[in-house]
Amino acid sequence: MQIQSEAGLPDQPVAAKHVDVSASKSRVHFVVPSSQSPFAVQICVELLNLANKLSNQTYYVPVVHRDFSDVFQRRLSTEGQTVVLFGSIDDRWPLTAEMQKLLRIHLPCTSRIGLVGGAVLIAADIQFLRARTVSVHPDMSRAAAEGNLNIQTGDQPVCRDRNVFSAIGGLAAPEMIKEMIAEDLGAFMADRVMDYVGLNASGTGRRTQQENQYFQRAKGDAFLMQAIDVMVANIETTLSSRALAQRLNISSRQLERVFRRTFSESPMEVYRNLRLERADQLLRYSDIPVFEVSLATGFGSVSLLSQRYRERYGRKPSETRAGRYGD
């Protein structure tokens, strides 16, 4: 699946399981007039795509528009969807009388609204938005006060008041997107997305895509997260099912039951997937021979690695390695 884009921004592929997003906040319309903040918009789009990737589902479908009227005049219903008006910190968001009319008609039907930078000042012209508290850049605070906006106190760069999210500018927008992901997919997933790209200030540590998926499915269960950590720490010298259970102070039968109930996979299947992900990383990003990759991931032979790798990824390890050097 590709991002639908009218902004001249690079399309980003989404490889994930499809879910119905026709009537949900999952369809996110970014409205970006002129050439304002193209890189900040792209970061926000990539965060949504990453949430798809780490959750293993196509939850979000980002759509970027240059022309504001495209969202409404083409009769694109935004009921149940998200609209982000993306402005800069240098200018007020451009708002003609026709745009103002469209906003007044359609924004109240939009499930979730994001206001970035100068776009926050449109709240002064839309009656139902004036009742919301918003985050305003210091350069625009005087104008916001003149427009009788409810300005968030303190120095937080983002704000949420019910279904209205706001950010003082493009660089704060990713934090606003994180809040939206947390609302939809949970705080754990939102933190994992930000960790993955190094934008999380919490310092909670970074994990691979496969680790994140298992942690998300564990839903904060301390035992399961400990089990994953033990597996990750023992990729090269792999543990047997019995040895793993002993490390976790549980019987092999109990360990099997807990994993199948949560992951629908046995502990050894989960363990193998983590090892295969490590092998894939080494094949993609290192130059060590394939035989050494098999040893470093506990498979012991190229033939066994090849068999399991093809089952998981649909290609040979040698094909992945060849792709590292281009055609």
Salt bridges, closest charged atoms under 4 A:
GLU6 OE1 - HIS65 ND1 3.69
GLU6 OE2 - ARG74 NH1 3.17
ASP70 OD1 - ARG74 NE 3.40
ASP125 OD2 - ARG92 NH2 3.26
ASP139 OD2 - HIS137 ND1 3.88
ASP161 OD1 - ARG162 NE 3.40
GLU175 OE2 - LYS178 NZ 3.91
GLU183 OE1 - LYS25 NZ 3.67
GLU183 OE1 - ARG112 NH1 2.49
GLU183 OE2 - ARG160 NH2 2.37
ASP184 OD1 - LYS25 NZ 3.94
ASP184 OD2 - ARG112 NH2 2.90
ASP191 OD1 - LYS178 NZ 3.17
ASP195 OD2 - ARG192 NH2 2.62
GLU211 OE1 - ARG207 NH1 3.40
ASP229 OD1 - ARG207 NH1 2.88
GLU256 OE2 - ARG260 NE 2.70
ASP280 OD2 - ARG284 NE 2.85
ASP280 OD1 - ARG315 NH2 3.48
ASP287 OD1 - ARG324 NE 2.83
GLU311 OE1 - ARG308 NH1 3.21
